[in-house]
Amino acid sequence: TQAQLVQAEKMASLGILTAGVAHEINNPINFVSANVEPLKRDIDDMLQVLAGYENTVKKYTLSEEFKEVENLKKELDFEVLIREINDLLKGIKEGASRTSEIVKGLRNFSRLDENEMKPVQVNEGIESTLLVLSNQLKNKIIVHKEYGKLENLVGYPGKLNQVFMNIISNACQAIPEKGEIYIKTFMDKREVVIRITDTGIGMTEEVKKRIFEPFFTTKKVGAGTGLGLFIAYGIIKDHNGKVFVESTPGKGTTFTIRLPVNA
Ligand code: ADP
C-alpha cells in the first residue's frame, strides 16, 4: 500500500539521516566544548583571586578596619555561586564530550555518506557489528568466529559495516528460538571472502530469487522494510564485489561476500 511504501522510504533515508544528524550534532557540540573550556579557565582564575582576597580578609580581621572588612566579605559571598557555576560547567563539558564520543561512534560505524576510500579492517568491522548486535545475540545465539589473515582491502569501512549489519541482523531474525551463526573470513585468490551462515528458518527458491529487490520483505508490517539487502547489494557492487546466497528451508542460510583487494 501507499502507506507502507512511504514507511519503507522513510526507513531508507534513515541511514543517510543518521549520518547527517551525526555530522550536524558534532559541530555544535564541539562548539560547546570549545566555549566551556576557556570559561572554566576564567572561573578558575577568579577563584584563585578570591582565595587571595580571603587571605587578605583574614589578616584585616585582626586589625582595626574590621567593619570595612565585614562589608567586603559580604560582597565576596558570590564565591559560593561561582563554585556552583564551576561544577555546572564541568557537568556540561562532560556531557558534551560523552555525546561527542557517541556521535563519533555513530559516524564511524555506518558512514553511508563517506566518499573517501580507505584501508578496511574487515575483521574489526565484523567485531564492532557484533558488539552493536550483542543485545539480539545473547542467550539466544552462539556465534562462531574464524577470522583469517586478510590482505589490505581499500574501500568504504562504514558502508561495509552496514553490509555486515544488515546480513547478520537478518541472520539473528531468522533464528526463532536458539541457534548458531558461523562467521568466517579468508583470502581466496585476490578476494576477501566473508561467509555468514545461520541455522535459521531458511528461504524457499521464490523468496531467495527476490531478496535483493528493494522493498521485498517477508517480515510483518513494521518489522521489515525490504531495504537491508538491497542497500547491502549496492554497497558490495560499489566495491566491485559479489554476493552469493545458499539457503535451505528449515535448515539455514549462507551469505558469501567476495571483495577484490585491488578494486
Ligand atoms: P528485511 O529484513 O527488512 O525484510 P532485507 O532486504 O534485509 O529486508 O531482507 C529481505 C528478505 O530476505 C527478508 O524479509 C527475508 O525473507 C529474507 N532473508 C534475508 N536474510 C535471511 C536469512 N538469513 N534467513 C532467512 N531469510 C532471510
py3Dmol code that shows the C-alpha trace and the ligand (Angstrom):
import py3Dmol

protein = """\
ATOM      1  CA  THR A   1       0.000   0.000   0.000  1.00  0.00           C
ATOM      2  CA  GLN A   2       0.944   3.652  -0.296  1.00  0.00           C
ATOM      3  CA  ALA A   3       1.393   3.962   3.458  1.00  0.00           C
ATOM      4  CA  GLN A   4       3.798   1.014   3.573  1.00  0.00           C
ATOM      5  CA  LEU A   5       5.803   2.448   0.713  1.00  0.00           C
ATOM      6  CA  VAL A   6       6.126   5.782   2.451  1.00  0.00           C
ATOM      7  CA  GLN A   7       7.232   3.985   5.617  1.00  0.00           C
ATOM      8  CA  ALA A   8       9.830   1.998   3.692  1.00  0.00           C
ATOM      9  CA  GLU A   9      11.163   5.112   2.022  1.00  0.00           C
ATOM     10  CA  LYS A  10      11.422   6.741   5.405  1.00  0.00           C
ATOM     11  CA  MET A  11      13.499   3.832   6.652  1.00  0.00           C
ATOM     12  CA  ALA A  12      15.715   4.017   3.580  1.00  0.00           C
ATOM     13  CA  SER A  13      16.629   7.582   4.327  1.00  0.00           C
ATOM     14  CA  LEU A  14      17.188   6.651   7.974  1.00  0.00           C
ATOM     15  CA  GLY A  15      20.750   5.519   7.346  1.00  0.00           C
ATOM     16  CA  ILE A  16      21.575   8.653   5.400  1.00  0.00           C
ATOM     17  CA  LEU A  17      19.757  10.695   8.024  1.00  0.00           C
ATOM     18  CA  THR A  18      21.759   9.091  10.834  1.00  0.00           C
ATOM     19  CA  ALA A  19      24.993  10.015   9.128  1.00  0.00           C
ATOM     20  CA  GLY A  20      23.690  13.536   8.514  1.00  0.00           C
ATOM     21  CA  VAL A  21      22.414  14.020  12.051  1.00  0.00           C
ATOM     22  CA  ALA A  22      25.668  12.721  13.499  1.00  0.00           C
ATOM     23  CA  HIS A  23      27.527  15.264  11.427  1.00  0.00           C
ATOM     24  CA  GLU A  24      25.152  18.098  12.323  1.00  0.00           C
ATOM     25  CA  ILE A  25      25.279  17.381  16.054  1.00  0.00           C
ATOM     26  CA  ASN A  26      29.019  17.106  16.150  1.00  0.00           C
ATOM     27  CA  ASN A  27      29.625  20.745  15.195  1.00  0.00           C
ATOM     28  CA  PRO A  28      27.534  22.462  17.902  1.00  0.00           C
ATOM     29  CA  ILE A  29      28.843  20.041  20.489  1.00  0.00           C
ATOM     30  CA  ASN A  30      32.407  20.820  19.577  1.00  0.00           C
ATOM     31  CA  PHE A  31      31.438  24.483  19.816  1.00  0.00           C
ATOM     32  CA  VAL A  32      30.038  23.965  23.341  1.00  0.00           C
ATOM     33  CA  SER A  33      33.199  22.137  24.379  1.00  0.00           C
ATOM     34  CA  ALA A  34      35.365  24.846  22.884  1.00  0.00           C
ATOM     35  CA  ASN A  35      33.466  27.573  24.786  1.00  0.00           C
ATOM     36  CA  VAL A  36      33.227  25.800  28.086  1.00  0.00           C
ATOM     37  CA  GLU A  37      36.959  25.243  28.278  1.00  0.00           C
ATOM     38  CA  PRO A  38      38.065  28.943  28.396  1.00  0.00           C
ATOM     39  CA  LEU A  39      35.044  29.806  30.567  1.00  0.00           C
ATOM     40  CA  LYS A  40      36.150  27.253  33.099  1.00  0.00           C
ATOM     41  CA  ARG A  41      39.672  28.655  32.983  1.00  0.00           C
ATOM     42  CA  ASP A  42      38.323  32.169  33.661  1.00  0.00           C
ATOM     43  CA  ILE A  43      36.383  30.922  36.651  1.00  0.00           C
ATOM     44  CA  ASP A  44      39.407  29.062  37.982  1.00  0.00           C
ATOM     45  CA  ASP A  45      41.370  32.316  37.724  1.00  0.00           C
ATOM     46  CA  MET A  46      38.620  34.172  39.571  1.00  0.00           C
ATOM     47  CA  LEU A  47      38.574  31.572  42.317  1.00  0.00           C
ATOM     48  CA  GLN A  48      42.275  31.998  42.748  1.00  0.00           C
ATOM     49  CA  VAL A  49      41.920  35.781  43.036  1.00  0.00           C
ATOM     50  CA  LEU A  50      39.136  35.225  45.578  1.00  0.00           C
ATOM     51  CA  ALA A  51      41.365  32.968  47.634  1.00  0.00           C
ATOM     52  CA  GLY A  52      43.872  35.821  47.686  1.00  0.00           C
ATOM     53  CA  TYR A  53      41.173  38.209  48.939  1.00  0.00           C
ATOM     54  CA  GLU A  54      40.180  35.713  51.581  1.00  0.00           C
ATOM     55  CA  ASN A  55      43.718  35.719  52.935  1.00  0.00           C
ATOM     56  CA  THR A  56      43.789  39.497  52.996  1.00  0.00           C
ATOM     57  CA  VAL A  57      40.422  39.499  54.758  1.00  0.00           C
ATOM     58  CA  LYS A  58      41.720  37.135  57.418  1.00  0.00           C
ATOM     59  CA  LYS A  59      44.641  39.468  58.063  1.00  0.00           C
ATOM     60  CA  TYR A  60      42.382  42.526  58.314  1.00  0.00           C
ATOM     61  CA  THR A  61      40.003  40.810  60.733  1.00  0.00           C
ATOM     62  CA  LEU A  62      42.733  41.094  63.279  1.00  0.00           C
ATOM     63  CA  SER A  63      43.143  44.823  62.591  1.00  0.00           C
ATOM     64  CA  GLU A  64      41.023  47.945  63.284  1.00  0.00           C
ATOM     65  CA  GLU A  65      39.409  48.215  59.873  1.00  0.00           C
ATOM     66  CA  PHE A  66      37.186  45.311  60.872  1.00  0.00           C
ATOM     67  CA  LYS A  67      33.853  46.855  59.805  1.00  0.00           C
ATOM     68  CA  GLU A  68      35.039  47.597  56.321  1.00  0.00           C
ATOM     69  CA  VAL A  69      36.242  44.054  56.059  1.00  0.00           C
ATOM     70  CA  GLU A  70      32.845  42.677  57.069  1.00  0.00           C
ATOM     71  CA  ASN A  71      31.290  44.523  54.130  1.00  0.00           C
ATOM     72  CA  LEU A  72      33.930  43.254  51.806  1.00  0.00           C
ATOM     73  CA  LYS A  73      33.224  39.725  52.956  1.00  0.00           C
ATOM     74  CA  LYS A  74      29.539  40.056  52.144  1.00  0.00           C
ATOM     75  CA  GLU A  75      30.453  41.067  48.623  1.00  0.00           C
ATOM     76  CA  LEU A  76      32.686  38.087  48.395  1.00  0.00           C
ATOM     77  CA  ASP A  77      29.797  35.706  49.117  1.00  0.00           C
ATOM     78  CA  PHE A  78      29.400  35.155  45.413  1.00  0.00           C
ATOM     79  CA  GLU A  79      32.264  32.720  45.788  1.00  0.00           C
ATOM     80  CA  VAL A  80      29.691  30.024  46.518  1.00  0.00           C
ATOM     81  CA  LEU A  81      27.874  30.959  43.352  1.00  0.00           C
ATOM     82  CA  ILE A  82      30.993  30.751  41.268  1.00  0.00           C
ATOM     83  CA  ARG A  83      31.786  27.342  42.682  1.00  0.00           C
ATOM     84  CA  GLU A  84      28.318  26.233  41.689  1.00  0.00           C
ATOM     85  CA  ILE A  85      28.744  27.580  38.168  1.00  0.00           C
ATOM     86  CA  ASN A  86      32.075  25.863  38.013  1.00  0.00           C
ATOM     87  CA  ASP A  87      30.510  22.493  38.845  1.00  0.00           C
ATOM     88  CA  LEU A  88      27.762  23.079  36.308  1.00  0.00           C
ATOM     89  CA  LEU A  89      30.279  23.856  33.627  1.00  0.00           C
ATOM     90  CA  LYS A  90      32.171  20.714  34.469  1.00  0.00           C
ATOM     91  CA  GLY A  91      28.934  18.766  34.036  1.00  0.00           C
ATOM     92  CA  ILE A  92      28.217  20.412  30.698  1.00  0.00           C
ATOM     93  CA  LYS A  93      31.693  19.672  29.465  1.00  0.00           C
ATOM     94  CA  GLU A  94      31.454  16.026  30.490  1.00  0.00           C
ATOM     95  CA  GLY A  95      28.049  15.697  28.847  1.00  0.00           C
ATOM     96  CA  ALA A  96      29.275  17.339  25.678  1.00  0.00           C
ATOM     97  CA  SER A  97      32.319  15.143  25.325  1.00  0.00           C
ATOM     98  CA  ARG A  98      30.334  11.990  26.072  1.00  0.00           C
ATOM     99  CA  THR A  99      27.798  12.942  23.382  1.00  0.00           C
ATOM    100  CA  SER A 100      30.677  13.697  21.090  1.00  0.00           C
ATOM    101  CA  GLU A 101      32.061  10.194  21.667  1.00  0.00           C
ATOM    102  CA  ILE A 102      28.683   8.626  20.867  1.00  0.00           C
ATOM    103  CA  VAL A 103      28.398  10.685  17.704  1.00  0.00           C
ATOM    104  CA  LYS A 104      31.922   9.734  16.683  1.00  0.00           C
ATOM    105  CA  GLY A 105      30.998   6.081  17.163  1.00  0.00           C
ATOM    106  CA  LEU A 106      27.863   6.517  15.074  1.00  0.00           C
ATOM    107  CA  ARG A 107      29.707   8.233  12.267  1.00  0.00           C
ATOM    108  CA  ASN A 108      32.459   5.689  12.155  1.00  0.00           C
ATOM    109  CA  PHE A 109      30.129   2.727  12.343  1.00  0.00           C
ATOM    110  CA  SER A 110      27.955   3.302   9.323  1.00  0.00           C
ATOM    111  CA  ARG A 111      29.146   6.089   7.115  1.00  0.00           C
ATOM    112  CA  LEU A 112      26.676   5.960   4.275  1.00  0.00           C
ATOM    113  CA  ASP A 113      27.860   9.453   3.374  1.00  0.00           C
ATOM    114  CA  GLU A 114      31.535   8.563   3.150  1.00  0.00           C
ATOM    115  CA  ASN A 115      33.098   9.024  -0.275  1.00  0.00           C
ATOM    116  CA  GLU A 116      36.748   8.600   0.506  1.00  0.00           C
ATOM    117  CA  MET A 117      38.260   5.165   0.117  1.00  0.00           C
ATOM    118  CA  LYS A 118      40.367   3.888   2.977  1.00  0.00           C
ATOM    119  CA  PRO A 119      42.040   0.678   4.081  1.00  0.00           C
ATOM    120  CA  VAL A 120      39.302  -1.548   5.510  1.00  0.00           C
ATOM    121  CA  GLN A 121      39.808  -3.811   8.505  1.00  0.00           C
ATOM    122  CA  VAL A 122      37.089  -6.342   7.671  1.00  0.00           C
ATOM    123  CA  ASN A 123      37.555  -8.497  10.792  1.00  0.00           C
ATOM    124  CA  GLU A 124      37.361  -5.445  13.067  1.00  0.00           C
ATOM    125  CA  GLY A 125      34.272  -4.213  11.230  1.00  0.00           C
ATOM    126  CA  ILE A 126      32.539  -7.542  11.875  1.00  0.00           C
ATOM    127  CA  GLU A 127      33.602  -7.434  15.527  1.00  0.00           C
ATOM    128  CA  SER A 128      32.100  -3.980  16.076  1.00  0.00           C
ATOM    129  CA  THR A 129      28.940  -5.055  14.245  1.00  0.00           C
ATOM    130  CA  LEU A 130      28.599  -7.999  16.639  1.00  0.00           C
ATOM    131  CA  LEU A 131      29.089  -5.589  19.510  1.00  0.00           C
ATOM    132  CA  VAL A 132      26.225  -3.422  18.263  1.00  0.00           C
ATOM    133  CA  LEU A 133      24.062  -6.526  17.871  1.00  0.00           C
ATOM    134  CA  SER A 134      25.037  -8.078  21.219  1.00  0.00           C
ATOM    135  CA  ASN A 135      21.556  -7.478  22.661  1.00  0.00           C
ATOM    136  CA  GLN A 136      19.950  -9.524  19.891  1.00  0.00           C
ATOM    137  CA  LEU A 137      22.515 -12.291  20.255  1.00  0.00           C
ATOM    138  CA  LYS A 138      22.821 -13.004  23.945  1.00  0.00           C
ATOM    139  CA  ASN A 139      21.405 -16.241  25.324  1.00  0.00           C
ATOM    140  CA  LYS A 140      19.741 -16.943  22.001  1.00  0.00           C
ATOM    141  CA  ILE A 141      22.550 -17.335  19.510  1.00  0.00           C
ATOM    142  CA  ILE A 142      26.028 -18.809  19.698  1.00  0.00           C
ATOM    143  CA  VAL A 143      28.409 -17.049  17.331  1.00  0.00           C
ATOM    144  CA  HIS A 144      31.384 -18.988  15.981  1.00  0.00           C
ATOM    145  CA  LYS A 145      34.099 -16.812  14.522  1.00  0.00           C
ATOM    146  CA  GLU A 146      37.010 -17.780  12.342  1.00  0.00           C
ATOM    147  CA  TYR A 147      38.939 -14.716  11.226  1.00  0.00           C
ATOM    148  CA  GLY A 148      41.596 -15.241   8.611  1.00  0.00           C
ATOM    149  CA  LYS A 149      44.571 -13.039   7.902  1.00  0.00           C
ATOM    150  CA  LEU A 150      43.302 -10.702   5.191  1.00  0.00           C
ATOM    151  CA  GLU A 151      45.101  -8.689   2.577  1.00  0.00           C
ATOM    152  CA  ASN A 152      44.650  -4.932   2.556  1.00  0.00           C
ATOM    153  CA  LEU A 153      41.272  -4.062   1.140  1.00  0.00           C
ATOM    154  CA  VAL A 154      40.607  -0.483   0.104  1.00  0.00           C
ATOM    155  CA  GLY A 155      37.019   0.700   0.308  1.00  0.00           C
ATOM    156  CA  TYR A 156      34.385   2.343   2.487  1.00  0.00           C
ATOM    157  CA  PRO A 157      34.636   0.924   6.016  1.00  0.00           C
ATOM    158  CA  GLY A 158      31.386   2.449   7.288  1.00  0.00           C
ATOM    159  CA  LYS A 159      29.374   1.248   4.324  1.00  0.00           C
ATOM    160  CA  LEU A 160      30.809  -2.248   4.649  1.00  0.00           C
ATOM    161  CA  ASN A 161      29.852  -2.235   8.332  1.00  0.00           C
ATOM    162  CA  GLN A 162      26.309  -1.537   7.138  1.00  0.00           C
ATOM    163  CA  VAL A 163      26.515  -4.634   4.904  1.00  0.00           C
ATOM    164  CA  PHE A 164      27.675  -6.819   7.819  1.00  0.00           C
ATOM    165  CA  MET A 165      24.983  -5.270   9.986  1.00  0.00           C
ATOM    166  CA  ASN A 166      22.153  -5.973   7.534  1.00  0.00           C
ATOM    167  CA  ILE A 167      23.207  -9.560   6.863  1.00  0.00           C
ATOM    168  CA  ILE A 168      23.979 -10.513  10.469  1.00  0.00           C
ATOM    169  CA  SER A 169      20.810  -8.930  11.836  1.00  0.00           C
ATOM    170  CA  ASN A 170      18.788 -10.834   9.219  1.00  0.00           C
ATOM    171  CA  ALA A 171      20.555 -13.998  10.414  1.00  0.00           C
ATOM    172  CA  CYS A 172      19.543 -13.200  14.010  1.00  0.00           C
ATOM    173  CA  GLN A 173      15.951 -12.604  12.975  1.00  0.00           C
ATOM    174  CA  ALA A 174      15.881 -15.883  11.021  1.00  0.00           C
ATOM    175  CA  ILE A 175      16.581 -17.788  14.235  1.00  0.00           C
ATOM    176  CA  PRO A 176      13.288 -18.212  16.122  1.00  0.00           C
ATOM    177  CA  GLU A 177      14.449 -19.715  19.421  1.00  0.00           C
ATOM    178  CA  LYS A 178      18.024 -20.818  19.720  1.00  0.00           C
ATOM    179  CA  GLY A 179      20.597 -21.220  17.029  1.00  0.00           C
ATOM    180  CA  GLU A 180      24.036 -20.576  15.730  1.00  0.00           C
ATOM    181  CA  ILE A 181      25.801 -18.142  13.442  1.00  0.00           C
ATOM    182  CA  TYR A 182      29.111 -19.012  11.803  1.00  0.00           C
ATOM    183  CA  ILE A 183      31.296 -16.196  10.551  1.00  0.00           C
ATOM    184  CA  LYS A 184      34.383 -16.951   8.543  1.00  0.00           C
ATOM    185  CA  THR A 185      36.758 -14.639   6.705  1.00  0.00           C
ATOM    186  CA  PHE A 186      39.584 -15.728   4.428  1.00  0.00           C
ATOM    187  CA  MET A 187      41.505 -14.873   1.273  1.00  0.00           C
ATOM    188  CA  ASP A 188      40.747 -16.631  -1.997  1.00  0.00           C
ATOM    189  CA  LYS A 189      42.891 -15.606  -4.940  1.00  0.00           C
ATOM    190  CA  ARG A 190      42.867 -11.820  -4.554  1.00  0.00           C
ATOM    191  CA  GLU A 191      39.492 -11.605  -2.896  1.00  0.00           C
ATOM    192  CA  VAL A 192      38.493 -11.105   0.707  1.00  0.00           C
ATOM    193  CA  VAL A 193      35.764 -13.659   1.362  1.00  0.00           C
ATOM    194  CA  ILE A 194      33.233 -13.221   4.147  1.00  0.00           C
ATOM    195  CA  ARG A 195      30.917 -16.138   4.829  1.00  0.00           C
ATOM    196  CA  ILE A 196      27.981 -15.780   7.186  1.00  0.00           C
ATOM    197  CA  THR A 197      25.911 -18.877   7.946  1.00  0.00           C
ATOM    198  CA  ASP A 198      22.889 -19.140  10.198  1.00  0.00           C
ATOM    199  CA  THR A 199      20.872 -22.109  11.418  1.00  0.00           C
ATOM    200  CA  GLY A 200      17.627 -20.175  10.921  1.00  0.00           C
ATOM    201  CA  ILE A 201      14.395 -20.753   9.034  1.00  0.00           C
ATOM    202  CA  GLY A 202      15.994 -20.552   5.585  1.00  0.00           C
ATOM    203  CA  MET A 203      14.281 -19.452   2.368  1.00  0.00           C
ATOM    204  CA  THR A 204      12.302 -21.005  -0.426  1.00  0.00           C
ATOM    205  CA  GLU A 205      13.558 -20.626  -4.002  1.00  0.00           C
ATOM    206  CA  GLU A 206      10.892 -17.952  -4.661  1.00  0.00           C
ATOM    207  CA  VAL A 207      11.996 -15.865  -1.697  1.00  0.00           C
ATOM    208  CA  LYS A 208      15.689 -16.347  -2.472  1.00  0.00           C
ATOM    209  CA  LYS A 209      15.182 -15.002  -6.006  1.00  0.00           C
ATOM    210  CA  ARG A 210      13.739 -11.751  -4.712  1.00  0.00           C
ATOM    211  CA  ILE A 211      15.728 -10.838  -1.577  1.00  0.00           C
ATOM    212  CA  PHE A 212      17.843  -8.140  -3.247  1.00  0.00           C
ATOM    213  CA  GLU A 213      14.803  -6.333  -4.640  1.00  0.00           C
ATOM    214  CA  PRO A 214      14.005  -3.026  -2.943  1.00  0.00           C
ATOM    215  CA  PHE A 215      11.010  -3.287  -0.572  1.00  0.00           C
ATOM    216  CA  PHE A 216      10.865  -7.073  -0.778  1.00  0.00           C
ATOM    217  CA  THR A 217      10.221  -8.448   2.677  1.00  0.00           C
ATOM    218  CA  THR A 218       8.564 -11.483   4.221  1.00  0.00           C
ATOM    219  CA  LYS A 219       8.536  -9.897   7.660  1.00  0.00           C
ATOM    220  CA  LYS A 220       5.385  -8.496   9.161  1.00  0.00           C
ATOM    221  CA  VAL A 221       4.481  -4.844   8.697  1.00  0.00           C
ATOM    222  CA  GLY A 222       6.756  -2.688  10.775  1.00  0.00           C
ATOM    223  CA  ALA A 223       9.363  -5.420  11.275  1.00  0.00           C
ATOM    224  CA  GLY A 224      10.934  -5.319   7.830  1.00  0.00           C
ATOM    225  CA  THR A 225      11.497  -2.651   5.207  1.00  0.00           C
ATOM    226  CA  GLY A 226      12.840  -4.901   2.490  1.00  0.00           C
ATOM    227  CA  LEU A 227      15.721  -2.494   2.018  1.00  0.00           C
ATOM    228  CA  GLY A 228      18.509  -4.124   4.036  1.00  0.00           C
ATOM    229  CA  LEU A 229      19.779  -6.473   1.345  1.00  0.00           C
ATOM    230  CA  PHE A 230      19.025  -4.010  -1.446  1.00  0.00           C
ATOM    231  CA  ILE A 231      21.328  -1.498   0.259  1.00  0.00           C
ATOM    232  CA  ALA A 232      23.908  -4.209   1.001  1.00  0.00           C
ATOM    233  CA  TYR A 233      23.898  -5.267  -2.658  1.00  0.00           C
ATOM    234  CA  GLY A 234      24.548  -1.691  -3.811  1.00  0.00           C
ATOM    235  CA  ILE A 235      27.455  -1.295  -1.399  1.00  0.00           C
ATOM    236  CA  ILE A 236      29.020  -4.615  -2.451  1.00  0.00           C
ATOM    237  CA  LYS A 237      28.693  -3.540  -6.112  1.00  0.00           C
ATOM    238  CA  ASP A 238      30.403  -0.236  -5.237  1.00  0.00           C
ATOM    239  CA  HIS A 239      33.348  -2.367  -4.104  1.00  0.00           C
ATOM    240  CA  ASN A 240      33.281  -4.401  -7.340  1.00  0.00           C
ATOM    241  CA  GLY A 241      32.309  -7.337  -5.185  1.00  0.00           C
ATOM    242  CA  LYS A 242      29.846 -10.180  -5.474  1.00  0.00           C
ATOM    243  CA  VAL A 243      27.359 -11.772  -3.117  1.00  0.00           C
ATOM    244  CA  PHE A 244      26.046 -15.354  -3.209  1.00  0.00           C
ATOM    245  CA  VAL A 245      23.235 -16.940  -1.237  1.00  0.00           C
ATOM    246  CA  GLU A 246      22.582 -20.583  -0.432  1.00  0.00           C
ATOM    247  CA  SER A 247      19.560 -21.481   1.625  1.00  0.00           C
ATOM    248  CA  THR A 248      17.534 -24.481   2.670  1.00  0.00           C
ATOM    249  CA  PRO A 249      14.116 -24.012   4.253  1.00  0.00           C
ATOM    250  CA  GLY A 250      14.185 -25.230   7.836  1.00  0.00           C
ATOM    251  CA  LYS A 251      17.953 -25.583   7.869  1.00  0.00           C
ATOM    252  CA  GLY A 252      19.551 -22.199   7.354  1.00  0.00           C
ATOM    253  CA  THR A 253      21.220 -19.732   5.075  1.00  0.00           C
ATOM    254  CA  THR A 254      24.725 -18.825   3.961  1.00  0.00           C
ATOM    255  CA  PHE A 255      25.713 -15.462   2.538  1.00  0.00           C
ATOM    256  CA  THR A 256      29.094 -15.283   0.835  1.00  0.00           C
ATOM    257  CA  ILE A 257      30.567 -11.881   0.042  1.00  0.00           C
ATOM    258  CA  ARG A 258      33.622 -11.625  -2.173  1.00  0.00           C
ATOM    259  CA  LEU A 259      35.503  -8.317  -2.315  1.00  0.00           C
ATOM    260  CA  PRO A 260      38.524  -7.897  -4.604  1.00  0.00           C
ATOM    261  CA  VAL A 261      41.516  -6.291  -2.869  1.00  0.00           C
ATOM    262  CA  ASN A 262      42.738  -4.455  -5.957  1.00  0.00           C
ATOM    263  CA  ALA A 263      39.420  -2.839  -6.910  1.00  0.00           C
TER     264      ALA A 263
END
"""
ligand_1 = """\
27
ADP
P 14.007 -7.011 5.680
O 14.989 -7.650 6.620
O 13.604 -5.649 6.105
O 12.846 -7.882 5.344
P 16.064 -7.417 3.722
O 16.284 -6.797 2.386
O 17.180 -7.348 4.689
O 14.758 -6.754 4.294
O 15.654 -8.933 3.530
C 14.651 -9.291 2.612
C 14.098 -10.658 2.909
O 15.080 -11.649 2.703
C 13.641 -10.880 4.343
O 12.359 -10.383 4.566
C 13.690 -12.399 4.440
O 12.540 -13.004 3.875
C 14.843 -12.765 3.549
N 16.075 -13.045 4.320
C 17.169 -12.257 4.406
N 18.127 -12.842 5.159
C 17.628 -14.026 5.583
C 18.129 -15.110 6.389
N 19.350 -15.055 6.923
N 17.326 -16.164 6.597
C 16.099 -16.229 6.045
N 15.568 -15.258 5.280
C 16.312 -14.166 5.038
"""
view = py3Dmol.view(width=600, height=400)
view.addModel(protein, "pdb")
view.setStyle({"model": 0}, {"cartoon": {"style": "trace"}})
view.addModel(ligand_1, "xyz")
view.setStyle({"model": 1}, {"stick": {}})
view.zoomTo()
view.show()
